[in-house]
Amino acid sequence: MSKELTRFLMFMRPAFSRQATHVWFVIVFVGFLVRNDTLGVSSIIRTLSLPPESYNCLLHFFHSTAWSTEGLMALWWSWLLQRNVAYRVQGHLVLTGDHTKTPKDGRKIPAVTTLHQDSETSSKPSFFRGHHWGCIGMLVRAGDKYFSTPLLATIQEGLDAFADLGKERLPKTTCIVKMAQQVTMAMGSSAYLVLDAYFAVGPVFTTAAEQLNAAGNIVHILTRAKRNVVAYLFPPPRKEHRRGPSRKYGEKLRLMELFESRADLFQTAEALVYHNSETIRYLTLNLIWKPIKGTLRFILVETSRGRIILMTSDLTLDPIAALQLYCHRVTIDTLFDTLKNTLGGMAYHFWSQYLRPASRRPRKKTLQRQSSLAPTKTQNTLAAIEKFVNIQLLVIGMLQLLAKSFPEQITAKAQCWLRTVTSNTPSEFVTQTAVAKTIKNNLYGFAKDWITQLIRKKQKEHKNRGLNKKVA
C-alpha cells in the first residue's frame, strides 16, 4: 500500500516544472491524507509538525505558475489508463457528471455569485453566495462496490470578470460535456456520460455530437428526461404530386401518458435497481426530439420506485443496461459527500487583495461585474482555488484505488469499528484511516521510506535556517 502511494507521487513529477514544487505537492497531498481538522492550509502544518514559516510556502505553492490544474489532472488520467481500472459497458467508459454548490461569504474571493439552492431540505436558504462547481468522474468497480473516481472539477459561474483574460466561459450544461470530451480524447475511448434531468436539454446533446475526434471516439449522453417531455414519431411518407415541403415531424407524443395509453406494449424483465433485483416494465422508442431536430432513444421504465423516462443519444443501447447505468449516477453524489464532509475539500479561503469587495446583498436584476486592480493576479487566485480542490480529488481517487487493490490489508490496518458493514470493499473513510495511521507511524518511528524522509527534511529545514541566523 505504501509502495503504491509512493509510485503514484513519483509518477506525478512531470506535472511540475520545478523539483521544489513537486516536493511541496507531496507535502500537501500527504497533509490532506492525514490531517485531523479541515481548517484549510494551516491544518497541514499542524498535522505534519512543520515550522510556522511553511505557511507562506504552502500559499505560494497553490499560487505557483510552475504547475496547472489541467496538466496535473491530465497526468492523473494517464495513471488511471495504465492501471486499467475503468468500468466499461460495450467497450465504452462510463462517466458521471454533476454540479455542486458551496457557500462562500468572503467579499474578495473571486467568482463568488448568488446561487439558488435546488435542495428540497427546508433548513437550507433559497439563495446564498458561493461557488458553483462542475465535476466529472469515471465509474470504477471494486468488488461489490462502485466508485465515481474524480477526473476534474472547475468553477462554472462568476467568470465574467475573467473573460478578457482568455478564461473560457461556457454554459453550465455544456461545460460538463466538454470535460468529458477531453477525457475520451486523452484515454482514447468512447464513453457514456450519465447525467441528471438538469442536463436534459438540447445543447448538451448537440455539443456531444459536434466533436468526433480522429480515432472515432464519441461521448454518448444518458440522462433522465423531465416529466413534461414530448417527442415525435417519424413522419409518414410524402404523397405523390403533393405541393410543399415534406413533413419533418410525425405524431406528437407526451411520453408520461404512454405508461397508461400503451401499457400493452410494455415488456417485463429482471434488472438490478440500486443493487436490488426486481421485475420491471419497460418500453423502448426511437423518436424525434425537437430541441436537437434529430433522433434519440427514449426508455420508459416502471420500477418499485416509480416511473422514469431515460433518454440517450445511443440508438442501440440496451434498455436494461441503460437503467443500470443511470442507477450508478448516485456514485457522484457520494463523491461530493466524501469531498465535503470526509476530507473537507471545500474549506478553502483564498482571496485577492486586488479584487474590489463585492456586496453581500447585490441588487436584483443587475449584472455586477467584479472589477479588479490586477486582473492577472486575481485570476491566479481563482486558479489556486481550483488547484486546492483538485488535489483533494486526487486524494479521493487514490483512496478509492487503494481500497480496490488492498481491501484486506486496509481493513486490518484501519482497526476501524463500523456499526454496519455494507461491503467487503472499504470506504474512502476507512481507507483514509488506515493510510493515515501508516504514515503517522512512519513519521514517529524509524521508517526510512521516501515520503517519510521528505517530510522530515522539511521539518528540519527551517529549524536549521533559524540556528544559522542566530549563529551569524
PLY file of the C-alpha trace (Angstrom):
ply
format ascii 1.0
element vertex 472
property float x
property float y
property float z
element edge 471
property int vertex1
property int vertex2
end_header
0.00 0.00 0.00
2.76 2.48 0.92
4.77 1.48 -2.15
1.78 2.10 -4.43
1.30 5.56 -2.92
5.00 6.33 -3.42
4.87 5.18 -7.05
1.91 7.48 -7.68
3.57 10.54 -6.15
6.71 9.94 -8.20
4.61 9.40 -11.31
3.18 12.93 -10.92
6.62 14.57 -11.17
6.26 15.67 -14.86
3.27 17.85 -13.93
5.66 20.30 -12.22
8.36 22.28 -13.95
10.48 22.53 -10.78
11.61 19.86 -8.33
10.84 22.08 -5.33
7.24 22.46 -6.46
6.86 18.69 -6.71
8.21 18.32 -3.17
5.56 20.72 -1.87
2.94 18.77 -3.81
3.91 15.64 -1.89
3.72 17.57 1.39
0.25 18.91 0.55
-1.03 15.54 -0.70
0.13 13.69 2.42
-1.12 16.51 4.63
-4.61 16.20 3.18
-4.46 12.46 3.79
-3.51 12.55 7.46
-4.78 15.87 8.82
-7.04 15.88 11.86
-9.01 19.04 11.04
-10.27 20.69 7.87
-9.35 24.31 8.55
-7.58 24.99 5.26
-3.85 25.14 4.58
-2.88 25.63 8.23
-4.14 22.12 9.06
-1.28 20.65 7.01
1.29 22.44 9.18
-0.29 21.23 12.40
-0.59 17.63 11.21
2.93 17.24 9.82
4.58 19.35 12.55
6.02 21.76 10.01
7.53 25.07 11.20
5.26 28.15 11.00
7.39 29.57 8.18
5.97 26.86 5.93
2.60 28.62 5.80
3.75 31.18 3.23
5.46 28.45 1.23
2.21 26.49 1.06
0.28 29.54 -0.11
2.92 30.19 -2.75
2.62 26.56 -3.89
-1.07 26.97 -4.76
-0.41 30.29 -6.50
2.65 28.98 -8.32
2.80 29.11 -12.11
5.11 26.08 -12.16
2.08 23.81 -12.46
-1.53 23.93 -13.58
-4.71 22.04 -12.81
-5.06 20.85 -16.40
-1.54 19.40 -16.52
-1.91 17.72 -13.14
-5.24 16.07 -13.93
-4.11 15.01 -17.41
-1.29 13.05 -15.77
-3.85 11.56 -13.36
-5.85 10.33 -16.35
-2.70 8.66 -17.68
-2.22 6.91 -14.33
-5.79 5.59 -14.45
-5.31 4.46 -18.03
-2.18 2.49 -17.11
-3.95 0.82 -14.18
-6.92 -0.15 -16.43
-9.45 0.31 -13.62
-12.29 1.81 -15.66
-15.65 0.04 -15.69
-16.79 -0.37 -19.29
-20.11 -1.11 -20.98
-19.92 -2.37 -24.56
-16.32 -1.13 -24.69
-17.29 2.39 -23.54
-16.08 4.22 -20.46
-18.81 5.23 -18.03
-18.51 8.85 -16.92
-20.69 10.66 -14.39
-21.13 14.41 -14.23
-22.95 16.85 -11.98
-22.81 20.22 -10.24
-22.33 21.06 -6.58
-22.52 24.36 -4.73
-20.59 25.57 -1.71
-21.25 28.75 0.34
-18.51 31.39 0.37
-19.10 34.68 2.15
-15.75 36.36 1.51
-16.14 39.70 -0.24
-12.77 39.44 -2.00
-12.98 35.82 -3.13
-13.11 35.69 -6.96
-16.04 34.15 -8.87
-18.45 34.28 -5.92
-22.02 34.67 -7.19
-25.58 34.49 -5.89
-26.76 30.88 -6.21
-30.18 29.28 -5.98
-30.48 26.24 -3.74
-32.27 23.38 -5.53
-32.39 21.11 -2.49
-35.74 20.16 -1.01
-34.36 20.49 2.54
-36.26 23.29 4.29
-33.32 24.13 6.56
-31.26 25.46 3.64
-31.69 29.03 2.34
-33.24 29.58 -1.08
-30.38 31.85 -2.18
-26.82 32.22 -0.92
-23.42 33.49 -2.05
-20.86 30.93 -3.10
-19.14 28.93 -5.82
-20.79 26.72 -8.40
-18.59 23.71 -9.23
-18.87 21.27 -12.12
-17.29 17.87 -11.65
-16.82 14.78 -13.78
-15.91 11.29 -12.59
-15.24 7.85 -14.03
-17.04 4.73 -12.84
-14.72 2.18 -11.24
-15.80 -1.19 -9.90
-14.13 -2.52 -6.76
-15.54 -5.90 -5.80
-19.21 -5.41 -4.94
-18.91 -1.61 -4.79
-18.81 1.13 -7.43
-16.84 4.36 -7.10
-17.06 7.57 -9.08
-13.34 8.27 -9.37
-12.92 12.05 -9.83
-11.30 13.34 -13.00
-11.68 17.12 -12.95
-13.58 19.92 -11.20
-13.87 23.57 -12.26
-15.78 26.66 -11.21
-18.51 27.37 -13.76
-20.14 30.64 -12.69
-18.89 34.13 -11.95
-16.27 34.10 -14.71
-17.42 37.29 -16.46
-14.60 39.30 -14.87
-12.01 37.00 -16.49
-13.47 36.91 -19.99
-10.86 39.36 -21.30
-8.03 37.20 -19.95
-8.86 34.13 -22.02
-10.80 32.32 -19.28
-13.27 30.27 -21.28
-16.84 30.78 -20.16
-19.23 28.08 -21.34
-22.85 27.36 -20.43
-23.07 25.22 -17.30
-24.79 22.41 -19.19
-22.19 22.11 -21.96
-19.11 22.59 -19.77
-19.53 19.09 -18.31
-19.73 17.65 -21.85
-16.55 19.50 -22.87
-14.69 17.97 -19.92
-15.98 14.51 -20.89
-14.71 15.01 -24.42
-11.25 15.89 -23.06
-11.23 12.65 -21.06
-12.25 10.48 -24.01
-9.58 12.04 -26.22
-6.91 11.53 -23.52
-7.92 7.92 -22.86
-8.60 7.04 -26.49
-12.02 5.53 -25.89
-15.68 6.36 -26.36
-17.82 6.92 -23.29
-21.30 7.08 -21.84
-21.84 10.30 -19.89
-24.56 9.76 -17.26
-26.30 12.94 -16.14
-29.33 14.10 -14.17
-32.52 15.63 -15.58
-30.99 19.12 -15.29
-28.94 18.26 -18.38
-31.89 17.02 -20.46
-31.63 19.99 -22.83
-30.75 20.32 -26.48
-27.28 21.97 -26.19
-25.96 19.00 -24.17
-26.74 16.52 -26.94
-25.66 18.81 -29.78
-22.34 19.64 -28.08
-21.61 15.94 -27.54
-22.28 15.23 -31.23
-20.25 18.17 -32.58
-16.75 16.94 -31.85
-15.84 13.47 -33.08
-12.10 13.02 -32.84
-9.91 11.31 -35.41
-9.99 8.00 -33.55
-13.76 7.88 -33.85
-14.40 8.27 -30.12
-17.67 9.89 -29.15
-19.49 10.80 -25.94
-22.98 9.30 -25.71
-25.32 11.14 -23.36
-27.59 9.23 -20.98
-29.88 11.32 -18.82
-33.25 11.28 -17.13
-35.93 13.16 -19.06
-38.16 15.79 -17.50
-41.70 14.71 -16.72
-43.20 17.02 -19.33
-41.01 15.72 -22.15
-42.60 15.34 -25.58
-41.28 13.66 -28.71
-42.49 12.94 -32.21
-42.95 9.87 -34.35
-41.28 9.74 -37.74
-43.40 11.50 -40.39
-45.37 9.37 -42.87
-44.02 9.14 -46.43
-44.90 12.06 -48.62
-47.76 11.57 -51.05
-47.01 11.91 -54.74
-47.82 15.16 -56.55
-48.33 16.99 -53.26
-47.11 20.56 -53.15
-44.92 22.00 -50.40
-42.02 20.64 -48.33
-42.03 17.25 -46.67
-43.15 16.94 -43.06
-40.35 16.91 -40.52
-42.30 15.51 -37.57
-44.99 12.94 -37.15
-47.50 12.50 -34.33
-46.72 14.29 -31.07
-46.38 12.05 -28.00
-46.48 13.03 -24.35
-44.27 10.28 -23.04
-45.53 10.17 -19.45
-49.01 9.40 -20.78
-47.73 6.30 -22.60
-47.46 4.40 -19.30
-51.27 4.26 -19.37
-52.23 4.56 -23.04
-49.75 1.97 -24.31
-49.48 -0.30 -21.30
-49.96 -3.37 -23.52
-46.70 -2.65 -25.36
-44.52 -2.75 -22.23
-42.20 -5.71 -21.65
-41.10 -7.22 -18.34
-37.60 -8.23 -17.29
-35.40 -8.77 -14.24
-33.00 -5.92 -13.51
-30.79 -4.59 -10.73
-32.20 -1.34 -9.39
-29.74 0.19 -6.91
-28.25 -3.27 -6.16
-31.69 -4.86 -5.61
-33.04 -7.38 -8.12
-36.65 -6.81 -9.13
-39.08 -7.18 -12.04
-39.51 -4.03 -14.11
-41.70 -2.93 -17.01
-40.12 -1.04 -19.89
-40.82 0.31 -23.37
-38.14 1.43 -25.82
-38.90 4.02 -28.53
-36.65 5.79 -31.01
-38.32 9.16 -31.54
-37.56 12.60 -32.92
-36.77 15.22 -30.28
-37.38 18.76 -31.48
-34.62 20.56 -29.45
-31.95 18.74 -31.49
-34.03 18.10 -34.62
-32.79 14.53 -34.51
-33.47 11.07 -33.15
-32.97 9.89 -29.57
-33.78 6.65 -27.80
-36.39 7.03 -25.06
-36.70 4.28 -22.47
-39.83 4.28 -20.32
-39.26 2.26 -17.15
-41.55 1.42 -14.24
-39.88 0.06 -11.11
-40.82 -0.28 -7.45
-39.52 3.27 -7.00
-41.88 4.73 -9.58
-41.87 5.71 -13.23
-38.89 7.18 -15.02
-38.02 8.13 -18.60
-34.42 7.83 -19.77
-33.12 9.42 -22.96
-29.85 8.62 -24.72
-28.07 9.52 -27.93
-27.01 5.88 -28.43
-29.83 4.39 -30.51
-28.57 0.84 -29.88
-28.22 0.93 -26.10
-29.94 -1.95 -24.32
-32.74 -0.66 -22.04
-31.72 -2.84 -19.07
-28.12 -1.64 -19.38
-29.33 1.97 -19.61
-31.33 1.63 -16.39
-28.40 0.10 -14.51
-26.07 2.83 -15.81
-28.39 5.52 -14.54
-28.55 3.83 -11.14
-24.76 4.26 -10.94
-25.19 8.05 -11.25
-25.65 8.19 -7.47
-21.93 7.49 -7.06
-21.07 11.09 -7.94
-23.33 12.30 -5.13
-21.35 10.03 -2.81
-18.18 11.61 -4.22
-19.42 15.09 -3.32
-20.30 13.92 0.18
-16.80 12.49 0.65
-15.18 15.64 -0.71
-17.10 17.99 1.57
-17.64 16.03 4.77
-14.82 13.46 4.96
-11.89 15.45 3.54
-13.20 19.00 3.95
-12.23 19.74 0.36
-14.39 22.86 0.15
-12.90 24.51 3.27
-10.74 26.96 1.33
-10.45 30.70 1.77
-8.22 32.11 -0.97
-8.84 35.79 -1.57
-7.25 38.55 -3.63
-6.23 41.91 -2.19
-6.53 43.38 -5.69
-10.23 42.49 -6.01
-12.79 45.13 -5.18
-15.08 43.91 -2.36
-18.38 42.53 -3.60
-21.69 43.35 -2.00
-23.14 40.71 0.29
-26.61 41.72 -0.94
-26.32 42.54 -4.64
-29.27 44.25 -6.27
-31.69 42.12 -8.18
-31.76 42.18 -11.99
-28.40 43.96 -12.03
-25.29 42.43 -13.55
-22.42 43.35 -11.27
-19.04 42.52 -12.68
-16.33 42.38 -10.03
-13.60 44.73 -11.19
-10.00 44.17 -10.16
-6.95 46.36 -9.89
-4.75 43.47 -11.10
-6.87 41.04 -13.17
-4.00 38.63 -13.85
-3.21 38.19 -10.14
-6.89 37.78 -9.33
-7.16 35.07 -11.96
-4.16 33.41 -10.32
-6.13 33.35 -7.05
-9.03 31.69 -8.86
-6.60 29.09 -10.23
-5.32 28.48 -6.68
-8.86 27.65 -5.56
-9.25 25.09 -8.34
-5.84 23.62 -7.54
-6.80 23.21 -3.89
-10.00 21.31 -4.72
-8.48 19.16 -7.46
-5.66 17.95 -5.21
-8.37 16.88 -2.79
-9.98 14.97 -5.66
-6.64 13.26 -6.32
-6.58 12.17 -2.68
-10.08 10.69 -3.00
-9.14 8.94 -6.25
-6.07 7.33 -4.70
-8.07 6.24 -1.65
-10.52 4.52 -3.98
-7.78 2.76 -5.93
-6.10 1.60 -2.72
-9.44 0.28 -1.45
-9.84 -1.62 -4.71
-6.32 -3.10 -4.68
-5.73 -3.76 -0.95
-9.12 -4.30 0.76
-7.95 -6.87 3.33
-4.77 -5.00 4.22
-6.66 -1.73 4.69
-9.33 -3.34 6.88
-6.65 -4.89 9.10
-4.62 -1.67 9.50
-7.57 0.67 9.95
-8.90 -1.10 13.05
-11.99 0.99 12.49
-15.20 -0.16 14.13
-18.28 0.16 11.94
-21.75 -0.43 13.28
-22.94 -1.64 9.85
-20.54 -3.12 7.29
-22.22 -2.74 3.91
-19.45 -4.00 1.62
-16.31 -6.09 1.51
-14.55 -3.13 -0.12
-13.59 -0.45 2.44
-14.91 3.07 2.00
-12.80 6.18 1.50
-13.15 6.97 5.21
-11.82 3.58 6.32
-9.03 3.72 3.72
-8.00 7.20 4.86
-7.90 5.97 8.47
-5.60 3.09 7.51
-3.27 5.21 5.36
-3.11 7.99 7.98
-2.12 5.50 10.69
0.59 4.05 8.47
2.09 7.44 7.60
1.98 8.72 11.19
3.65 5.56 12.48
6.41 6.05 9.93
6.88 9.71 10.88
7.13 9.00 14.61
9.14 5.82 14.16
12.35 4.83 12.39
10.97 4.33 8.88
13.22 5.41 6.02
10.83 5.36 3.08
10.86 8.19 0.53
7.75 10.02 1.80
8.88 9.95 5.43
12.37 11.22 4.62
10.97 14.04 2.50
8.64 15.26 5.28
11.37 15.03 7.94
13.65 17.10 5.74
11.02 19.84 5.58
10.54 19.68 9.35
14.25 20.29 9.94
14.88 22.67 7.07
13.52 25.85 8.66
14.89 24.95 12.10
18.40 24.78 10.67
17.92 28.13 8.99
16.91 29.67 12.32
20.01 28.29 14.03
22.27 29.62 11.28
20.76 33.10 11.69
21.38 33.06 15.44
25.00 31.98 14.97
25.58 34.67 12.40
0 1
1 2
2 3
3 4
4 5
5 6
6 7
7 8
8 9
9 10
10 11
11 12
12 13
13 14
14 15
15 16
16 17
17 18
18 19
19 20
20 21
21 22
22 23
23 24
24 25
25 26
26 27
27 28
28 29
29 30
30 31
31 32
32 33
33 34
34 35
35 36
36 37
37 38
38 39
39 40
40 41
41 42
42 43
43 44
44 45
45 46
46 47
47 48
48 49
49 50
50 51
51 52
52 53
53 54
54 55
55 56
56 57
57 58
58 59
59 60
60 61
61 62
62 63
63 64
64 65
65 66
66 67
67 68
68 69
69 70
70 71
71 72
72 73
73 74
74 75
75 76
76 77
77 78
78 79
79 80
80 81
81 82
82 83
83 84
84 85
85 86
86 87
87 88
88 89
89 90
90 91
91 92
92 93
93 94
94 95
95 96
96 97
97 98
98 99
99 100
100 101
101 102
102 103
103 104
104 105
105 106
106 107
107 108
108 109
109 110
110 111
111 112
112 113
113 114
114 115
115 116
116 117
117 118
118 119
119 120
120 121
121 122
122 123
123 124
124 125
125 126
126 127
127 128
128 129
129 130
130 131
131 132
132 133
133 134
134 135
135 136
136 137
137 138
138 139
139 140
140 141
141 142
142 143
143 144
144 145
145 146
146 147
147 148
148 149
149 150
150 151
151 152
152 153
153 154
154 155
155 156
156 157
157 158
158 159
159 160
160 161
161 162
162 163
163 164
164 165
165 166
166 167
167 168
168 169
169 170
170 171
171 172
172 173
173 174
174 175
175 176
176 177
177 178
178 179
179 180
180 181
181 182
182 183
183 184
184 185
185 186
186 187
187 188
188 189
189 190
190 191
191 192
192 193
193 194
194 195
195 196
196 197
197 198
198 199
199 200
200 201
201 202
202 203
203 204
204 205
205 206
206 207
207 208
208 209
209 210
210 211
211 212
212 213
213 214
214 215
215 216
216 217
217 218
218 219
219 220
220 221
221 222
222 223
223 224
224 225
225 226
226 227
227 228
228 229
229 230
230 231
231 232
232 233
233 234
234 235
235 236
236 237
237 238
238 239
239 240
240 241
241 242
242 243
243 244
244 245
245 246
246 247
247 248
248 249
249 250
250 251
251 252
252 253
253 254
254 255
255 256
256 257
257 258
258 259
259 260
260 261
261 262
262 263
263 264
264 265
265 266
266 267
267 268
268 269
269 270
270 271
271 272
272 273
273 274
274 275
275 276
276 277
277 278
278 279
279 280
280 281
281 282
282 283
283 284
284 285
285 286
286 287
287 288
288 289
289 290
290 291
291 292
292 293
293 294
294 295
295 296
296 297
297 298
298 299
299 300
300 301
301 302
302 303
303 304
304 305
305 306
306 307
307 308
308 309
309 310
310 311
311 312
312 313
313 314
314 315
315 316
316 317
317 318
318 319
319 320
320 321
321 322
322 323
323 324
324 325
325 326
326 327
327 328
328 329
329 330
330 331
331 332
332 333
333 334
334 335
335 336
336 337
337 338
338 339
339 340
340 341
341 342
342 343
343 344
344 345
345 346
346 347
347 348
348 349
349 350
350 351
351 352
352 353
353 354
354 355
355 356
356 357
357 358
358 359
359 360
360 361
361 362
362 363
363 364
364 365
365 366
366 367
367 368
368 369
369 370
370 371
371 372
372 373
373 374
374 375
375 376
376 377
377 378
378 379
379 380
380 381
381 382
382 383
383 384
384 385
385 386
386 387
387 388
388 389
389 390
390 391
391 392
392 393
393 394
394 395
395 396
396 397
397 398
398 399
399 400
400 401
401 402
402 403
403 404
404 405
405 406
406 407
407 408
408 409
409 410
410 411
411 412
412 413
413 414
414 415
415 416
416 417
417 418
418 419
419 420
420 421
421 422
422 423
423 424
424 425
425 426
426 427
427 428
428 429
429 430
430 431
431 432
432 433
433 434
434 435
435 436
436 437
437 438
438 439
439 440
440 441
441 442
442 443
443 444
444 445
445 446
446 447
447 448
448 449
449 450
450 451
451 452
452 453
453 454
454 455
455 456
456 457
457 458
458 459
459 460
460 461
461 462
462 463
463 464
464 465
465 466
466 467
467 468
468 469
469 470
470 471
